[in-house]
Amino acid sequence: MSESSRRAFVFGGGGVLGFAWTIGALTALAHEREITPSAHDLLIGTSAGAVIAGLLASGVDIDSIRRHQLGMPLPEDPMITWNYDRDSGGSMPPRPGLRPGSPRLLWNSLRHRAEVSPVVALSGLLPAGRGTLEPIGEMLRAVATQARPDGSWPGSRTWIVATDYVTGRRTVFGQPGQPSCELAAAICASCAIPAWYAPVRIDGREYIDGGTTSNASVDLVSPTEYEEVFVLAPMAALSPDSPRSPVALIERRIRRSITRGVMRDVNRLRAAGAEVTVLTPGADDLAAMGANLMNVRRRLAVLQTAMQTCALELRLQERGLDPQRETGS
């Protein structure tokens, strides 16, 4: 694509397994439609999706990321210093503290109920996490330095979504008029799951996971600027399954809520004339994922399943056999 590209990619959150699923989905998109994100496309990333957006913006291609996931990098691939079994901090969070993590956020949510969602308000009530995102930061800084030794932000079309831990407002790092910082810090802020990881301080303010305000932030895409949009949302599900375990049932209810929000924004884009391709996990993907999206032991199974299921979904969409395309029900 040229510098006048009118294409946008939106990567939603989803933890370790959401990251693996998105890499599988992008692999399928490349194989089925010969479409891969470029430096000239708008890249919007939230949480795990922010890591993907950051890697792509730093010049790491999908094939290189997939090979690294599979443990088979080529000598010419960009160096990704990451231990999948250790560096995410494990499948369960460290024991958090006892006090609310952000009393000011809780207070602001009570004062401005119409502006702060219940999920964001709960984030202030939960204790601050004690997990560290430093391994992610170190990996991203190393990758970014390979691409831009001066440490500069990778252009104006890389947007990383986080949430202000005091006001509860969405912050879109990289967007004009938003706070400036290094890419690695913005991505760590976007990944700071409440009660799991410690909030990230940037220029005197603390930030938490952007998924608390919006799992994918599809609404940031302007249909007047971008006519082709690709939404990859590993925490949504257009074809839900029917699990039996209580934990999985709760997880699926959260997915239904996320799906409604994503599809509401997608349908607004479509109504405005944008061509939107949506990929979400199907029943086979959900079975591979289980209920804990931080379970690193399922990572390879999720990646390999997504490559197959998303390829099939894209073929069905090409043939007009996607009954949930319009409603997202």
N, C-alpha and C positions, 0 to 999 in steps of 0.2 A: 504493500500500500504506500501511497505517496504521503507527503507531509500534509496534504489536505484531507487525510483519511476522515471519514465520517462514521467510524466504527467504534463501538464501546464494548468493553468486557467488564462484567460485574461478578466479583468472586465473594460469595458469602462465607460466614464463619462455620466452624464445624470441628475444631480440635484436630488431633493427630489423624483421626480417620477421615475427617472432612477434607484435610489436605490431600491424603492419598486418593480419595475418591475424585477430587477435582483434577488431579494429575491424570487419572484414568479417563475422565471425561474429556479433558483437553486433548489427550492422545487420540481418542475416538473422533473428535472434531477434526483433527488434522488428517486422519486417515480417510474419513468418510467424505469430507467436504474440502479438504486441502486448505483449511483455515487455521492459522495460528496467530496469536497476538503479536503485534510489532510495536516498536518504539513510537510509532506515529498514532497508535490507537489510544483511546482513553482507557485507563486501567483503574478500576475502583476496587479496593480490597478492604475487607473487614475481618479482623482476627486471623484465623488460618488463611483466609483469602488475602489478607494483607501481606502475609509472607510470600504467597504466590505472586502477587502483583509486584512486590519488591524484587524478587528474583528475576522476573521477566523484564522489569524496567532496568535491571542491572546487566542485561544481556545474556542471562542464562536461559537457554531454550528448553522447551518441554521435554525433548528427547534426553537431554542431559540430566534433568531433574528425575525423570523416570528411571534412567539407568542408575542414578545414585540411590534411588529408593530400592531398586532391585539388587543393589550391591555389586553392580557391574559397570562402573564408570570407565570411560575411555581415557587414555592419556591426554588427549586434546580437550577433554571437557573442562569447564571452569571448576576450580577447586571449591568444593562445598565441605566445610569442616563441621560435620554434624554426626553425632552418635544417636541413632533412632531409639535405642533401648534406654539411654541414660539422660540425654540432654533435655527432654521435655519435662523431666521431673517425676516420671512415673505415672501409673494409671490412676492413682488417688492423690488428692492434695495433702500437703502437710497440715497438721492440726492448726487451725486458725486461732486468733486471739478470742477474747470474750466480749470485748466492747464493740459497738457499732463502728464500722470502718470510716464513715463520713457523716457525723451528726449534722453538719451543715447541709449536705445533700438531702438528708432526711427532712430537715427543717424547710429547705427550699421547696421540696416536693409537697409539703403540707400547705405552704403559702401559695404555691402556683400549681394547683392540682390539674388545671387544664393544660399546662405546658409540660409537665413531667409525668411520664407514664408510670404505672405501678411497678413495672420491671425495674426501671431506673431507681424508683424510690426504695425498692427492696435492696438494691445494690448498696445504698447508703446505710441501710439497717444491718446488713450482713457484716461480720467482722472482716477486717482487712486480711487478705491472704498473706502467707509467709513463703510461698514458692518464689523462685527466682527465674527471671526471663533473660538473665545475662548470657547463657549459652546461645540463645537465639540472637541476641544483640551482637555477640562476637562473630557468629557465623555471617550475619548480614553485613556487618562492617567489613569483613574480609572480602566478601563477594563484591560489595559496592566499591571497595578500593581498587579491585582488579579492573572494574569498568571505568571508574572516575577517581583517579588518584588524588584529586583536589578535594574530594569529599562532598561535592556539590549534589543538590537534589536532582534526580533523573528527569528533568523536563517538567513542563506544566501539565502534562496529561497523566500523571501518577497521583492518585488521590487515596490517602490512607485514613480510614474512619476510626475515631476513638470517641470517648465520652468524658466530658469534664466532670471530675469527681466532686465538685462543689455545686455547680449550677445544674448538672444533669443534661446539659445541652450537647448536641452532636458537634464534634470538631472534625473538620475534613482537612488534614494536613496535606499540603501541596496545592490546595485550591486557593485562588487569589483572595487575599484579605484574611487568610487564616494564619495562625502562628507558624513561624518558621523553625525548623530543627533538622537534624540529620535524619536520613531515611530510617536507619536502624532504630532510633529512639521512637519515632512515630509508629513503627510496626510493633515494637514491644508494647507501647501504650495500647494499641489496638487489640493486642493479645492478652491483656491483663484481666483474666477472668476474675470477677469478684469472689472473695473468700478462698481463692485458689492461689493466685499470684499477687504479689504486692503491687499497688498502683505505681505508675511510672511518672516521675516528676520531670516536667519540661518547662523551662523558663519560669520557674517558681510556682507552677500549677501542677496538680496531680490529675492523671487520666486513667481510665479503666477501659475494658473491652468495648469496642464500638458496637458489638452485637446487642448491648443492653438497650441502645436507642433504636437500632434497626439491624436485623441480621444480615441484610445485603445492601441496603441503601440504593435500591434501583431508582428511587425517586430523584437521585442526583443527576441522572442522565436527562439532558434536554432533547426532546424529539426534534426540535428545530435545528440542532447542531449535529445530531447523530441519527442517521437513518437506518443503521443496522446495529442491533444490540444483542449480545450474548450474555445470558444470565445463568451462572452455575451456582446452585444453592444446595449444598450438601445437607443442610438442616431442614429443608423443605421436603415434601413428598407428594407428588401428583398422583402416584399410584400406591397408596398405603397398603400395608399388609395387616394381618390380624394376629398379633402376638398374644401370648397367654400370661406371661409373667407380669406381676404388678408393676415392676420397675419399667419394663418395656411399654406397658400401657400408658404410664405417665409420660414417658418420652414421646410416644406417638401423639399425645394430646398437645404437647409443646410444638411438635412438628406441624400439626394442623393449624395452630395459631400462626406460626411462622409462614406457612404456605399461603394462608389468606392474605397476609400482609404483602408478601412478595408478588402474588398474582394481582392484587389490587393495583400495585404500581406498574406491573407489566401490562395490564389491560389499559391503563391510562396511556402508556406509550403507544400501544397498538391503535388505540382510538385516535391518537394524534398523527398516525401515519407511519410510525416506525415499524420496521420488520424485526420482531423479537424472537430469538430462539431460546427456549428455556430447557435446562437439563436439571433434573433432581433425581435422587436415589429412587429406585423401584423396589419391589418386594425382595428380589434377590440381593440387592445392595443392602437393604435393611437387615436381612438375615446375616449377611457377612459382617455388618457393623456391630450388631448387638445393641445394647442400651448405653454402653459407656464409650463415648467418642474419643476418650484418651487412652484406650486399651491398645498399646503398641503391638501386642501379639497378633492382632487382627489386621495389621496394616497392609501386608502383602496380599492377603485374600481380598481386601476391599479394593485395592488398586487393580488387581487382575479382573475382578468381577465388574468393576466400573468400565473398564475398557470394552468388555463384551456388551453389557447392558446399554451403555450409552451409544455404542455403534448401532445396535438394533433400534433404539429409540430414534436416532437421527434418520435411519432408513424409513421408519414409519412416518416420521414427519415429512420427509421428502415425497412420500406417496400420498400424503393427506390423510393418513390413518391415525391421527392423534386426537381422539375424541375429547380430551381434557384441555386442548390448546386454548380454547376461548375462555372457559370458565375457571379452570384450575380447581375444580371441585374434587 
